[in-house]
Amino acid sequence: MVSQSKDDVAAVMQELGSAAKQAARALATATPDQKNLALTAAADQLRVSKDAILKANKQDIEAGKAKGMTAAFLDRLTLDDERIDAIADGLRAIAELDDPVGKTIATIERPNGLKIDRVRTPLGVIGVIFESRPNVTADAGALCLKSGNAVILRGGSDSYHSSRAIHEALQFGLEKAGLPKTAIQLVPTTDRAAVGEMLKGLSGNIDVIVPRGGKSLVARVQEEARVPVFSHLEGICHVYVDKSADLEMAEQIVLNAKMRRTGICGAAETLLVHRDVADVLVPQLCAALAAKGCAIRGDDAVRALYADAAPASEEDWSTEYLDAILSVKIVGDTAEAIAHVQRYSSGHTEAIIAEDDQSVDAFFAQVDSAIVMHNASTQFADGGEFGMGAEIGIATGKMHARGPVGVEQLTSFKYLVHGTGQTRP
């Protein structure tokens, strides 16, 4: 990570953009077998390179601890044998997906004999800006490759060494398949000026930006980007326990939604409990959460039932903790729960635990987040769990891609029109 001047960074980024555009043209006509070979070879190489990857990750972990990084962020950064195997398995799962490129998604036959096919096409060059999760290097690279897109990956300084080690395995796979190594590029500097250059579009070479990181990163992307953005601001995810809920099920779901991994965007941050079941559920569930190390911040009604809860402030309801902290509120009915979600949600994932169909139907109809769940943990908000193999992120906007962004969401389409000599009168 040699220090570079702003002009030097701009020159490096322009070279990456130009190379990516050329690689995108090659990928657009690559066969499914070529792309799948690149993915499976990269998966094998990840396992072969496990010791080198773990050594690189150790450098990042030690640097993170020295900077005082929180336990939640260290968890997101940490790799081990199991997580590297999971990354490799993810690459193979993506290889097994249907190739979206060239797939006909609609056919229109006109009275004049014209046949119009709407066919999936790659987007071109995708810029992915992410922070502390090194697995994003593999997930994003693989999804872009499968969907026929070149990608420029800009990871954070926290995961720099880990990302480089994973990137080497991806490039090994590309070479094995006879595809250009420049199809998956990793920005070779942690200078923040590189992000600015990507947001400008690299002279028209980047077609879309995908940010994966904290609020400040996403805010910068939304403010400065001159190219389209698949935005993901925050994961302020809610779980609402209705009066009709199976309380044993509710307890298990909430424990998983909050505590399975607290540092991911699909972790629950706010629990809403119907007042008719609060007396039974709140003391028991809060104690179970506390036993697992979770701090409770509750409204007055919650604190009356669970004395160890700290008072919840207005700020708590709009905070993505990414840590073992949960805001808890008692609501009068489903309508009040929905109103709370509508006010404070970031549009990521919400869940209702209920057996009453009317409550579920109302929640599904009126909660306008990208993912809405019934009787399931919010931690299923993940492309792999949705059968996409992996995801490049969770899009919380309302245009084109929404929810887990997998291979299909990384394509556009064009119309192929077949005629037999028609002319327009």
Salt bridges, closest charged atoms under 4 A:
ASP44 OD1 - ARG92 NH2 2.70
ASP60 OD1 - HIS161 ND1 2.99
ASP75 OD1 - ARG83 NH2 2.82
ASP75 OD2 - ARG261 NE 3.43
ASP85 OD1 - ARG47 NE 3.37
ASP85 OD1 - LYS50 NZ 2.83
ASP89 OD1 - ARG47 NH2 2.58
ASP99 OD2 - LYS35 NZ 2.84
ASP117 OD2 - HIS418 NE2 3.45
ASP158 OD1 - LYS67 NZ 2.59
GLU197 OE2 - LYS200 NZ 3.44
ASP207 OD2 - LYS21 NZ 3.44
GLU224 OE2 - ARG220 NE 3.12
GLU234 OE1 - LYS215 NZ 3.67
GLU269 OE1 - LYS258 NZ 2.78
ASP276 OD1 - HIS274 ND1 3.98
GLU314 OE2 - ARG343 NH2 3.38
ASP316 OD1 - ARG297 NH1 2.85
GLU350 OE1 - HIS238 ND1 2.87
ASP368 OD2 - LYS398 NZ 2.79
ASP368 OD1 - ARG402 NH2 3.53
GLU408 OE1 - ARG120 NH2 3.50
